[in-house]
Amino acid sequence: MEALEPDELRRLVLAAVDPYIDRDVLARQIAREEQQRRALEGFAGRWGTRTEEP
């Protein structure tokens, strides 16, 4: 493996696992991760801002 270029190694690994990927599950997981990313970005954008009045 040390002799392989990173791109070639990546191509070989992806080709080997491709038949075992459930595309529906993958699409749902990607959508879930994107939803979580947006929620975290919203939270981080409000970090340190005061939202309650004393």
PDB file of N, CA, C, O and CB in Angstrom:
ATOM      1  N   MET A   1       0.808  -1.197   0.000  1.00  0.00           N
ATOM      2  CA  MET A   1       0.000   0.000   0.000  1.00  0.00           C
ATOM      3  C   MET A   1       0.848   1.257   0.000  1.00  0.00           C
ATOM      4  O   MET A   1       0.429   2.285  -0.531  1.00  0.00           O
ATOM      5  CB  MET A   1      -0.918   0.001   1.183  1.00  0.00           C
ATOM      6  N   GLU A   2       2.031   1.191   0.586  1.00  0.00           N
ATOM      7  CA  GLU A   2       2.863   2.382   0.632  1.00  0.00           C
ATOM      8  C   GLU A   2       3.272   2.845  -0.761  1.00  0.00           C
ATOM      9  O   GLU A   2       3.564   4.023  -0.969  1.00  0.00           O
ATOM     10  CB  GLU A   2       4.094   2.122   1.471  1.00  0.00           C
ATOM     11  N   ALA A   3       3.292   1.911  -1.717  1.00  0.00           N
ATOM     12  CA  ALA A   3       3.699   2.264  -3.071  1.00  0.00           C
ATOM     13  C   ALA A   3       2.557   2.877  -3.877  1.00  0.00           C
ATOM     14  O   ALA A   3       2.793   3.463  -4.933  1.00  0.00           O
ATOM     15  CB  ALA A   3       4.229   1.041  -3.784  1.00  0.00           C
ATOM     16  N   LEU A   4       1.330   2.750  -3.393  1.00  0.00           N
ATOM     17  CA  LEU A   4       0.184   3.294  -4.126  1.00  0.00           C
ATOM     18  C   LEU A   4       0.021   4.777  -3.840  1.00  0.00           C
ATOM     19  O   LEU A   4       0.241   5.244  -2.723  1.00  0.00           O
ATOM     20  CB  LEU A   4      -1.103   2.541  -3.759  1.00  0.00           C
ATOM     21  N   GLU A   5      -0.365   5.490  -4.860  1.00  0.00           N
ATOM     22  CA  GLU A   5      -0.731   6.893  -4.677  1.00  0.00           C
ATOM     23  C   GLU A   5      -2.038   6.951  -3.884  1.00  0.00           C
ATOM     24  O   GLU A   5      -2.881   6.064  -4.021  1.00  0.00           O
ATOM     25  CB  GLU A   5      -0.875   7.629  -6.058  1.00  0.00           C
ATOM     26  N   PRO A   6      -2.212   7.971  -3.067  1.00  0.00           N
ATOM     27  CA  PRO A   6      -3.445   8.071  -2.269  1.00  0.00           C
ATOM     28  C   PRO A   6      -4.726   8.012  -3.103  1.00  0.00           C
ATOM     29  O   PRO A   6      -5.703   7.388  -2.690  1.00  0.00           O
ATOM     30  CB  PRO A   6      -3.432   9.354  -1.483  1.00  0.00           C
ATOM     31  N   ASP A   7      -4.728   8.648  -4.256  1.00  0.00           N
ATOM     32  CA  ASP A   7      -5.928   8.629  -5.105  1.00  0.00           C
ATOM     33  C   ASP A   7      -6.223   7.227  -5.617  1.00  0.00           C
ATOM     34  O   ASP A   7      -7.382   6.820  -5.702  1.00  0.00           O
ATOM     35  CB  ASP A   7      -5.762   9.588  -6.287  1.00  0.00           C
ATOM     36  N   GLU A   8      -5.162   6.487  -5.961  1.00  0.00           N
ATOM     37  CA  GLU A   8      -5.346   5.118  -6.448  1.00  0.00           C
ATOM     38  C   GLU A   8      -5.846   4.208  -5.329  1.00  0.00           C
ATOM     39  O   GLU A   8      -6.726   3.376  -5.548  1.00  0.00           O
ATOM     40  CB  GLU A   8      -4.029   4.570  -7.029  1.00  0.00           C
ATOM     41  N   LEU A   9      -5.294   4.364  -4.147  1.00  0.00           N
ATOM     42  CA  LEU A   9      -5.745   3.583  -2.998  1.00  0.00           C
ATOM     43  C   LEU A   9      -7.213   3.875  -2.699  1.00  0.00           C
ATOM     44  O   LEU A   9      -7.997   2.962  -2.438  1.00  0.00           O
ATOM     45  CB  LEU A   9      -4.877   3.885  -1.763  1.00  0.00           C
ATOM     46  N   ARG A  10      -7.569   5.136  -2.739  1.00  0.00           N
ATOM     47  CA  ARG A  10      -8.967   5.526  -2.506  1.00  0.00           C
ATOM     48  C   ARG A  10      -9.883   4.891  -3.542  1.00  0.00           C
ATOM     49  O   ARG A  10     -10.946   4.373  -3.198  1.00  0.00           O
ATOM     50  CB  ARG A  10      -9.117   7.060  -2.538  1.00  0.00           C
ATOM     51  N   ARG A  11      -9.480   4.927  -4.802  1.00  0.00           N
ATOM     52  CA  ARG A  11     -10.285   4.342  -5.873  1.00  0.00           C
ATOM     53  C   ARG A  11     -10.469   2.842  -5.656  1.00  0.00           C
ATOM     54  O   ARG A  11     -11.569   2.319  -5.834  1.00  0.00           O
ATOM     55  CB  ARG A  11      -9.632   4.604  -7.240  1.00  0.00           C
ATOM     56  N   LEU A  12      -9.419   2.165  -5.278  1.00  0.00           N
ATOM     57  CA  LEU A  12      -9.494   0.718  -5.050  1.00  0.00           C
ATOM     58  C   LEU A  12     -10.421   0.374  -3.880  1.00  0.00           C
ATOM     59  O   LEU A  12     -11.222  -0.557  -3.957  1.00  0.00           O
ATOM     60  CB  LEU A  12      -8.095   0.154  -4.787  1.00  0.00           C
ATOM     61  N   VAL A  13     -10.297   1.135  -2.810  1.00  0.00           N
ATOM     62  CA  VAL A  13     -11.146   0.875  -1.639  1.00  0.00           C
ATOM     63  C   VAL A  13     -12.609   1.146  -1.981  1.00  0.00           C
ATOM     64  O   VAL A  13     -13.483   0.342  -1.657  1.00  0.00           O
ATOM     65  CB  VAL A  13     -10.704   1.749  -0.433  1.00  0.00           C
ATOM     66  N   LEU A  14     -12.874   2.265  -2.628  1.00  0.00           N
ATOM     67  CA  LEU A  14     -14.265   2.582  -2.986  1.00  0.00           C
ATOM     68  C   LEU A  14     -14.850   1.543  -3.937  1.00  0.00           C
ATOM     69  O   LEU A  14     -16.019   1.177  -3.810  1.00  0.00           O
ATOM     70  CB  LEU A  14     -14.345   3.972  -3.626  1.00  0.00           C
ATOM     71  N   ALA A  15     -14.062   1.073  -4.872  1.00  0.00           N
ATOM     72  CA  ALA A  15     -14.535   0.042  -5.800  1.00  0.00           C
ATOM     73  C   ALA A  15     -14.831  -1.261  -5.057  1.00  0.00           C
ATOM     74  O   ALA A  15     -15.768  -1.975  -5.412  1.00  0.00           O
ATOM     75  CB  ALA A  15     -13.492  -0.204  -6.911  1.00  0.00           C
ATOM     76  N   ALA A  16     -14.045  -1.572  -4.039  1.00  0.00           N
ATOM     77  CA  ALA A  16     -14.238  -2.814  -3.285  1.00  0.00           C
ATOM     78  C   ALA A  16     -15.492  -2.777  -2.419  1.00  0.00           C
ATOM     79  O   ALA A  16     -16.154  -3.802  -2.260  1.00  0.00           O
ATOM     80  CB  ALA A  16     -13.028  -3.086  -2.413  1.00  0.00           C
ATOM     81  N   VAL A  17     -15.830  -1.626  -1.861  1.00  0.00           N
ATOM     82  CA  VAL A  17     -16.983  -1.556  -0.957  1.00  0.00           C
ATOM     83  C   VAL A  17     -18.268  -1.152  -1.668  1.00  0.00           C
ATOM     84  O   VAL A  17     -19.357  -1.313  -1.116  1.00  0.00           O
ATOM     85  CB  VAL A  17     -16.701  -0.580   0.162  1.00  0.00           C
ATOM     86  N   ASP A  18     -18.155  -0.636  -2.872  1.00  0.00           N
ATOM     87  CA  ASP A  18     -19.328  -0.135  -3.590  1.00  0.00           C
ATOM     88  C   ASP A  18     -20.492  -1.129  -3.673  1.00  0.00           C
ATOM     89  O   ASP A  18     -21.638  -0.723  -3.477  1.00  0.00           O
ATOM     90  CB  ASP A  18     -18.925   0.256  -4.972  1.00  0.00           C
ATOM     91  N   PRO A  19     -20.246  -2.411  -3.955  1.00  0.00           N
ATOM     92  CA  PRO A  19     -21.377  -3.349  -4.061  1.00  0.00           C
ATOM     93  C   PRO A  19     -22.131  -3.555  -2.745  1.00  0.00           C
ATOM     94  O   PRO A  19     -23.252  -4.063  -2.749  1.00  0.00           O
ATOM     95  CB  PRO A  19     -20.880  -4.684  -4.557  1.00  0.00           C
ATOM     96  N   TYR A  20     -21.537  -3.172  -1.642  1.00  0.00           N
ATOM     97  CA  TYR A  20     -22.145  -3.416  -0.337  1.00  0.00           C
ATOM     98  C   TYR A  20     -22.837  -2.186   0.256  1.00  0.00           C
ATOM     99  O   TYR A  20     -23.376  -2.247   1.361  1.00  0.00           O
ATOM    100  CB  TYR A  20     -21.098  -3.902   0.618  1.00  0.00           C
ATOM    101  N   ILE A  21     -22.822  -1.092  -0.467  1.00  0.00           N
ATOM    102  CA  ILE A  21     -23.415   0.148   0.029  1.00  0.00           C
ATOM    103  C   ILE A  21     -24.905   0.165  -0.275  1.00  0.00           C
ATOM    104  O   ILE A  21     -25.316   0.005  -1.424  1.00  0.00           O
ATOM    105  CB  ILE A  21     -22.723   1.379  -0.597  1.00  0.00           C
ATOM    106  N   ASP A  22     -25.702   0.357   0.753  1.00  0.00           N
ATOM    107  CA  ASP A  22     -27.153   0.531   0.593  1.00  0.00           C
ATOM    108  C   ASP A  22     -27.383   2.018   0.333  1.00  0.00           C
ATOM    109  O   ASP A  22     -27.268   2.841   1.241  1.00  0.00           O
ATOM    110  CB  ASP A  22     -27.964   0.025   1.878  1.00  0.00           C
ATOM    111  N   ARG A  23     -27.705   2.350  -0.898  1.00  0.00           N
ATOM    112  CA  ARG A  23     -27.821   3.758  -1.307  1.00  0.00           C
ATOM    113  C   ARG A  23     -28.924   4.503  -0.555  1.00  0.00           C
ATOM    114  O   ARG A  23     -28.774   5.693  -0.279  1.00  0.00           O
ATOM    115  CB  ARG A  23     -28.083   3.841  -2.799  1.00  0.00           C
ATOM    116  N   ASP A  24     -30.017   3.839  -0.222  1.00  0.00           N
ATOM    117  CA  ASP A  24     -31.091   4.495   0.520  1.00  0.00           C
ATOM    118  C   ASP A  24     -30.630   4.861   1.930  1.00  0.00           C
ATOM    119  O   ASP A  24     -30.883   5.969   2.402  1.00  0.00           O
ATOM    120  CB  ASP A  24     -32.331   3.587   0.584  1.00  0.00           C
ATOM    121  N   VAL A  25     -29.964   3.939   2.589  1.00  0.00           N
ATOM    122  CA  VAL A  25     -29.452   4.199   3.934  1.00  0.00           C
ATOM    123  C   VAL A  25     -28.411   5.311   3.883  1.00  0.00           C
ATOM    124  O   VAL A  25     -28.407   6.200   4.735  1.00  0.00           O
ATOM    125  CB  VAL A  25     -28.845   2.914   4.552  1.00  0.00           C
ATOM    126  N   LEU A  26     -27.535   5.264   2.897  1.00  0.00           N
ATOM    127  CA  LEU A  26     -26.512   6.296   2.754  1.00  0.00           C
ATOM    128  C   LEU A  26     -27.145   7.671   2.547  1.00  0.00           C
ATOM    129  O   LEU A  26     -26.714   8.646   3.161  1.00  0.00           O
ATOM    130  CB  LEU A  26     -25.579   5.962   1.585  1.00  0.00           C
ATOM    131  N   ALA A  27     -28.152   7.757   1.696  1.00  0.00           N
ATOM    132  CA  ALA A  27     -28.817   9.039   1.435  1.00  0.00           C
ATOM    133  C   ALA A  27     -29.486   9.572   2.700  1.00  0.00           C
ATOM    134  O   ALA A  27     -29.417  10.769   2.981  1.00  0.00           O
ATOM    135  CB  ALA A  27     -29.860   8.887   0.310  1.00  0.00           C
ATOM    136  N   ARG A  28     -30.132   8.690   3.465  1.00  0.00           N
ATOM    137  CA  ARG A  28     -30.760   9.131   4.722  1.00  0.00           C
ATOM    138  C   ARG A  28     -29.718   9.613   5.719  1.00  0.00           C
ATOM    139  O   ARG A  28     -29.936  10.608   6.410  1.00  0.00           O
ATOM    140  CB  ARG A  28     -31.582   7.992   5.340  1.00  0.00           C
ATOM    141  N   GLN A  29     -28.599   8.925   5.800  1.00  0.00           N
ATOM    142  CA  GLN A  29     -27.545   9.314   6.731  1.00  0.00           C
ATOM    143  C   GLN A  29     -26.924  10.652   6.342  1.00  0.00           C
ATOM    144  O   GLN A  29     -26.655  11.492   7.200  1.00  0.00           O
ATOM    145  CB  GLN A  29     -26.467   8.234   6.789  1.00  0.00           C
ATOM    146  N   ILE A  30     -26.700  10.843   5.056  1.00  0.00           N
ATOM    147  CA  ILE A  30     -26.146  12.114   4.587  1.00  0.00           C
ATOM    148  C   ILE A  30     -27.114  13.251   4.901  1.00  0.00           C
ATOM    149  O   ILE A  30     -26.685  14.318   5.341  1.00  0.00           O
ATOM    150  CB  ILE A  30     -25.852  12.059   3.066  1.00  0.00           C
ATOM    151  N   ALA A  31     -28.408  13.040   4.685  1.00  0.00           N
ATOM    152  CA  ALA A  31     -29.414  14.059   4.995  1.00  0.00           C
ATOM    153  C   ALA A  31     -29.441  14.354   6.493  1.00  0.00           C
ATOM    154  O   ALA A  31     -29.545  15.510   6.902  1.00  0.00           O
ATOM    155  CB  ALA A  31     -30.807  13.606   4.518  1.00  0.00           C
ATOM    156  N   ARG A  32     -29.347  13.307   7.302  1.00  0.00           N
ATOM    157  CA  ARG A  32     -29.340  13.495   8.759  1.00  0.00           C
ATOM    158  C   ARG A  32     -28.113  14.290   9.205  1.00  0.00           C
ATOM    159  O   ARG A  32     -28.223  15.181  10.047  1.00  0.00           O
ATOM    160  CB  ARG A  32     -29.374  12.132   9.477  1.00  0.00           C
ATOM    161  N   GLU A  33     -26.952  13.970   8.646  1.00  0.00           N
ATOM    162  CA  GLU A  33     -25.736  14.695   9.003  1.00  0.00           C
ATOM    163  C   GLU A  33     -25.825  16.158   8.585  1.00  0.00           C
ATOM    164  O   GLU A  33     -25.357  17.039   9.307  1.00  0.00           O
ATOM    165  CB  GLU A  33     -24.516  14.037   8.356  1.00  0.00           C
ATOM    166  N   GLU A  34     -26.414  16.420   7.439  1.00  0.00           N
ATOM    167  CA  GLU A  34     -26.580  17.805   6.989  1.00  0.00           C
ATOM    168  C   GLU A  34     -27.522  18.561   7.922  1.00  0.00           C
ATOM    169  O   GLU A  34     -27.272  19.725   8.238  1.00  0.00           O
ATOM    170  CB  GLU A  34     -27.117  17.846   5.543  1.00  0.00           C
ATOM    171  N   GLN A  35     -28.589  17.922   8.361  1.00  0.00           N
ATOM    172  CA  GLN A  35     -29.516  18.548   9.303  1.00  0.00           C
ATOM    173  C   GLN A  35     -28.794  18.861  10.621  1.00  0.00           C
ATOM    174  O   GLN A  35     -28.967  19.944  11.179  1.00  0.00           O
ATOM    175  CB  GLN A  35     -30.742  17.625   9.558  1.00  0.00           C
ATOM    176  N   GLN A  36     -27.997  17.930  11.109  1.00  0.00           N
ATOM    177  CA  GLN A  36     -27.243  18.153  12.334  1.00  0.00           C
ATOM    178  C   GLN A  36     -26.215  19.275  12.146  1.00  0.00           C
ATOM    179  O   GLN A  36     -26.014  20.088  13.048  1.00  0.00           O
ATOM    180  CB  GLN A  36     -26.545  16.857  12.772  1.00  0.00           C
ATOM    181  N   ARG A  37     -25.575  19.319  10.997  1.00  0.00           N
ATOM    182  CA  ARG A  37     -24.592  20.366  10.713  1.00  0.00           C
ATOM    183  C   ARG A  37     -25.257  21.739  10.740  1.00  0.00           C
ATOM    184  O   ARG A  37     -24.703  22.683  11.303  1.00  0.00           O
ATOM    185  CB  ARG A  37     -23.917  20.124   9.344  1.00  0.00           C
ATOM    186  N   ARG A  38     -26.443  21.859  10.135  1.00  0.00           N
ATOM    187  CA  ARG A  38     -27.151  23.137  10.142  1.00  0.00           C
ATOM    188  C   ARG A  38     -27.554  23.533  11.555  1.00  0.00           C
ATOM    189  O   ARG A  38     -27.462  24.705  11.921  1.00  0.00           O
ATOM    190  CB  ARG A  38     -28.386  23.067   9.245  1.00  0.00           C
ATOM    191  N   ALA A  39     -28.002  22.560  12.356  1.00  0.00           N
ATOM    192  CA  ALA A  39     -28.382  22.855  13.740  1.00  0.00           C
ATOM    193  C   ALA A  39     -27.172  23.337  14.541  1.00  0.00           C
ATOM    194  O   ALA A  39     -27.275  24.291  15.313  1.00  0.00           O
ATOM    195  CB  ALA A  39     -29.001  21.607  14.408  1.00  0.00           C
ATOM    196  N   LEU A  40     -26.039  22.685  14.359  1.00  0.00           N
ATOM    197  CA  LEU A  40     -24.819  23.095  15.067  1.00  0.00           C
ATOM    198  C   LEU A  40     -24.346  24.471  14.615  1.00  0.00           C
ATOM    199  O   LEU A  40     -23.894  25.273  15.433  1.00  0.00           O
ATOM    200  CB  LEU A  40     -23.707  22.066  14.849  1.00  0.00           C
ATOM    201  N   GLU A  41     -24.447  24.746  13.332  1.00  0.00           N
ATOM    202  CA  GLU A  41     -24.057  26.066  12.834  1.00  0.00           C
ATOM    203  C   GLU A  41     -24.953  27.147  13.425  1.00  0.00           C
ATOM    204  O   GLU A  41     -24.479  28.227  13.778  1.00  0.00           O
ATOM    205  CB  GLU A  41     -24.119  26.107  11.297  1.00  0.00           C
ATOM    206  N   GLY A  42     -26.241  26.857  13.532  1.00  0.00           N
ATOM    207  CA  GLY A  42     -27.164  27.812  14.150  1.00  0.00           C
ATOM    208  C   GLY A  42     -26.833  28.036  15.617  1.00  0.00           C
ATOM    209  O   GLY A  42     -26.848  29.168  16.101  1.00  0.00           O
ATOM    210  N   PHE A  43     -26.536  26.956  16.318  1.00  0.00           N
ATOM    211  CA  PHE A  43     -26.173  27.068  17.729  1.00  0.00           C
ATOM    212  C   PHE A  43     -24.874  27.848  17.884  1.00  0.00           C
ATOM    213  O   PHE A  43     -24.781  28.739  18.728  1.00  0.00           O
ATOM    214  CB  PHE A  43     -26.037  25.675  18.367  1.00  0.00           C
ATOM    215  N   ALA A  44     -23.882  27.522  17.084  1.00  0.00           N
ATOM    216  CA  ALA A  44     -22.592  28.203  17.169  1.00  0.00           C
ATOM    217  C   ALA A  44     -22.728  29.679  16.814  1.00  0.00           C
ATOM    218  O   ALA A  44     -22.021  30.521  17.369  1.00  0.00           O
ATOM    219  CB  ALA A  44     -21.572  27.533  16.245  1.00  0.00           C
ATOM    220  N   GLY A  45     -23.626  29.991  15.902  1.00  0.00           N
ATOM    221  CA  GLY A  45     -23.842  31.387  15.518  1.00  0.00           C
ATOM    222  C   GLY A  45     -24.450  32.209  16.639  1.00  0.00           C
ATOM    223  O   GLY A  45     -24.287  33.429  16.684  1.00  0.00           O
ATOM    224  N   ARG A  46     -25.152  31.537  17.548  1.00  0.00           N
ATOM    225  CA  ARG A  46     -25.760  32.237  18.683  1.00  0.00           C
ATOM    226  C   ARG A  46     -24.892  32.171  19.934  1.00  0.00           C
ATOM    227  O   ARG A  46     -25.233  32.773  20.953  1.00  0.00           O
ATOM    228  CB  ARG A  46     -27.128  31.655  18.981  1.00  0.00           C
ATOM    229  N   TRP A  47     -23.785  31.454  19.871  1.00  0.00           N
ATOM    230  CA  TRP A  47     -22.914  31.246  21.030  1.00  0.00           C
ATOM    231  C   TRP A  47     -22.435  32.596  21.568  1.00  0.00           C
ATOM    232  O   TRP A  47     -21.897  33.422  20.830  1.00  0.00           O
ATOM    233  CB  TRP A  47     -21.701  30.347  20.654  1.00  0.00           C
ATOM    234  N   GLY A  48     -22.640  32.793  22.845  1.00  0.00           N
ATOM    235  CA  GLY A  48     -22.168  34.012  23.483  1.00  0.00           C
ATOM    236  C   GLY A  48     -23.132  35.172  23.398  1.00  0.00           C
ATOM    237  O   GLY A  48     -22.879  36.229  23.975  1.00  0.00           O
ATOM    238  N   THR A  49     -24.243  34.995  22.684  1.00  0.00           N
ATOM    239  CA  THR A  49     -25.222  36.072  22.631  1.00  0.00           C
ATOM    240  C   THR A  49     -26.210  35.876  23.764  1.00  0.00           C
ATOM    241  O   THR A  49     -26.558  34.747  24.108  1.00  0.00           O
ATOM    242  CB  THR A  49     -25.948  36.112  21.257  1.00  0.00           C
ATOM    243  N   ARG A  50     -26.650  36.957  24.329  1.00  0.00           N
ATOM    244  CA  ARG A  50     -27.582  36.892  25.438  1.00  0.00           C
ATOM    245  C   ARG A  50     -29.001  36.809  24.878  1.00  0.00           C
ATOM    246  O   ARG A  50     -29.419  37.651  24.083  1.00  0.00           O
ATOM    247  CB  ARG A  50     -27.420  38.121  26.379  1.00  0.00           C
ATOM    248  N   THR A  51     -29.734  35.774  25.308  1.00  0.00           N
ATOM    249  CA  THR A  51     -31.092  35.594  24.795  1.00  0.00           C
ATOM    250  C   THR A  51     -32.155  35.818  25.853  1.00  0.00           C
ATOM    251  O   THR A  51     -33.340  35.885  25.525  1.00  0.00           O
ATOM    252  CB  THR A  51     -31.244  34.217  24.219  1.00  0.00           C
ATOM    253  N   GLU A  52     -31.762  35.936  27.118  1.00  0.00           N
ATOM    254  CA  GLU A  52     -32.731  36.146  28.186  1.00  0.00           C
ATOM    255  C   GLU A  52     -32.535  37.515  28.813  1.00  0.00           C
ATOM    256  O   GLU A  52     -31.409  37.985  28.971  1.00  0.00           O
ATOM    257  CB  GLU A  52     -32.613  35.049  29.250  1.00  0.00           C
ATOM    258  N   GLU A  53     -33.619  38.134  29.160  1.00  0.00           N
ATOM    259  CA  GLU A  53     -33.584  39.410  29.858  1.00  0.00           C
ATOM    260  C   GLU A  53     -33.535  39.151  31.355  1.00  0.00           C
ATOM    261  O   GLU A  53     -34.202  38.233  31.831  1.00  0.00           O
ATOM    262  CB  GLU A  53     -34.808  40.286  29.487  1.00  0.00           C
ATOM    263  N   PRO A  54     -32.758  39.938  32.125  1.00  0.00           N
ATOM    264  CA  PRO A  54     -32.705  39.724  33.594  1.00  0.00           C
ATOM    265  C   PRO A  54     -33.971  40.124  34.286  1.00  0.00           C
ATOM    266  O   PRO A  54     -34.072  40.002  35.507  1.00  0.00           O
ATOM    267  CB  PRO A  54     -31.561  40.493  34.200  1.00  0.00           C
TER     268      PRO A  54
END
